[in-house]
Amino acid sequence: MGMIQEPMLRRSGAFLVDLLLISVLYSAGINLLPELSLFTPAPWVGITFSHGALLYGILTVAYFLGADLMNKGNSPGKDILRMRTVGMDGKPPTVEIAMVRTLLKLVSISLLPV
């Protein structure tokens, strides 16, 4: 493979692994929330599309922001593919950079269906 194509394929693969893990968490959450509502009256009984989209967004932000901050910029997808995120100085991303990266990931995820 070419010099440029291989890193792009690895980054795309890591991103897809991360989306798969978020989807598993989302599926577990969607299935557990109604179960938890048996014990307390909850507004999420009969989850609507907007509730599901909000939950997916919250999980995505928590996943990527948590990975960037707690794992020195590495998400589980990057760990699996033996990649890491560093700045131009070789250090892990700062909180501000992690927030911007997460925002850009949310934008790219929302544009996937397009």
Solvent accessible surface area in square Angstrom, and as a share of the most:
residue,aa,sasa,rsa
1,M,172,0.77
2,G,37,0.36
3,M,178,0.79
4,I,140,0.71
5,Q,107,0.48
6,E,78,0.35
7,P,64,0.40
8,M,110,0.49
9,L,96,0.48
10,R,86,0.31
11,R,141,0.51
12,S,54,0.35
13,G,23,0.22
14,A,2,0.01
15,F,47,0.20
16,L,114,0.57
17,V,40,0.23
18,D,4,0.02
19,L,20,0.10
20,L,115,0.57
21,L,64,0.32
22,I,0,0.00
23,S,43,0.28
24,V,88,0.50
25,L,88,0.44
26,Y,56,0.21
27,S,55,0.36
28,A,46,0.36
29,G,19,0.18
30,I,44,0.22
31,N,100,0.51
32,L,103,0.51
33,L,39,0.20
34,P,52,0.33
35,E,97,0.44
36,L,99,0.49
37,S,16,0.10
38,L,139,0.69
39,F,169,0.70
40,T,79,0.46
41,P,140,0.88
42,A,17,0.13
43,P,120,0.75
44,W,80,0.28
45,V,93,0.53
46,G,60,0.58
47,I,47,0.24
48,T,71,0.42
49,F,182,0.76
50,S,75,0.48
51,H,82,0.37
52,G,6,0.05
53,A,51,0.40
54,L,113,0.56
55,L,39,0.19
56,Y,56,0.21
57,G,25,0.24
58,I,100,0.51
59,L,39,0.20
60,T,1,0.00
61,V,52,0.30
62,A,62,0.48
63,Y,31,0.12
64,F,2,0.01
65,L,40,0.20
66,G,17,0.16
67,A,12,0.09
68,D,5,0.02
69,L,79,0.39
70,M,167,0.74
71,N,60,0.31
72,K,144,0.61
73,G,1,0.01
74,N,25,0.13
75,S,4,0.02
76,P,49,0.31
77,G,0,0.00
78,K,27,0.11
79,D,69,0.36
80,I,110,0.56
81,L,58,0.29
82,R,215,0.78
83,M,37,0.17
84,R,169,0.62
85,T,18,0.11
86,V,62,0.35
87,G,37,0.35
88,M,206,0.92
89,D,105,0.55
90,G,40,0.38
91,K,129,0.55
92,P,66,0.41
93,P,20,0.13
94,T,78,0.45
95,V,81,0.47
96,E,119,0.54
97,I,90,0.46
98,A,0,0.00
99,M,108,0.48
100,V,80,0.46
101,R,50,0.18
102,T,6,0.03
103,L,109,0.54
104,L,110,0.55
105,K,31,0.13
106,L,50,0.25
107,V,72,0.41
108,S,50,0.32
109,I,23,0.12
110,S,74,0.48
111,L,105,0.52
112,L,109,0.54
113,P,118,0.74
114,V,153,0.88
